[in-house]
Amino acid sequence: MRTNTTDERSREMRDPSKDEYLELEQRLMAAESELEAEIAADKKAFGDVIEARREQARSAIRRSQPKDRG
């Protein structure tokens, strides 16, 4: 049975592929955060448009209703 020597452990800790993986993971997390922010902004903008259209429809309905002639 073979055990890791100190030199082998040092090489494992300095493994450049692990550094690349961590860098890619950080970039992915940043991109996900940016995407989430963009989606939230789009949802808000869409909601604002929907509310504006509803208000336009309410106004149009009120204008088209006959006035009470008491």
C-alpha positions in Angstrom: 0.0 0.0 0.0 1.3 3.4 -0.9 0.8 6.6 1.0 0.9 10.2 -0.2 4.2 11.9 0.6 4.4 15.5 1.5 5.7 16.3 -2.1 2.6 14.6 -3.6 0.3 16.6 -1.4 2.0 19.8 -2.4 1.5 19.0 -6.0 -2.2 18.3 -5.4 -2.7 21.6 -3.7 -1.0 23.4 -6.6 -3.0 21.6 -9.3 -3.6 24.2 -12.0 -6.7 22.4 -13.2 -8.3 23.0 -9.8 -7.5 26.7 -10.0 -9.0 26.8 -13.5 -12.1 25.0 -12.2 -12.5 27.5 -9.4 -12.0 30.4 -11.8 -14.6 29.0 -14.1 -17.0 28.3 -11.2 -16.6 31.9 -10.0 -17.2 33.3 -13.6 -20.3 31.0 -13.8 -21.7 32.3 -10.5 -21.1 35.9 -11.6 -22.9 35.2 -14.9 -25.8 33.6 -13.1 -26.1 36.5 -10.8 -26.1 38.9 -13.7 -28.7 36.9 -15.5 -30.9 36.8 -12.4 -30.7 40.6 -12.1 -31.6 41.0 -15.8 -34.5 38.6 -15.4 -35.8 40.5 -12.4 -35.5 43.8 -14.2 -37.3 42.4 -17.2 -40.1 41.0 -15.0 -40.5 44.4 -13.3 -40.6 46.2 -16.7 -43.1 43.7 -18.0 -45.2 44.2 -14.9 -45.1 47.9 -15.3 -46.2 47.6 -18.9 -49.1 45.3 -18.0 -50.2 47.7 -15.2 -50.1 50.7 -17.7 -52.2 48.8 -20.2 -54.7 47.9 -17.5 -55.0 51.5 -16.5 -55.5 52.5 -20.2 -58.2 49.9 -20.5 -59.9 51.1 -17.3 -59.8 54.7 -18.6 -61.2 53.7 -22.0 -64.0 51.8 -20.3 -64.9 54.7 -18.1 -64.9 57.1 -21.1 -67.2 54.8 -23.1 -69.7 54.2 -20.3 -72.9 56.4 -20.7 -73.1 59.2 -18.1 -75.9 59.0 -15.5 -78.6 61.6 -16.5 -80.0 61.6 -12.9 
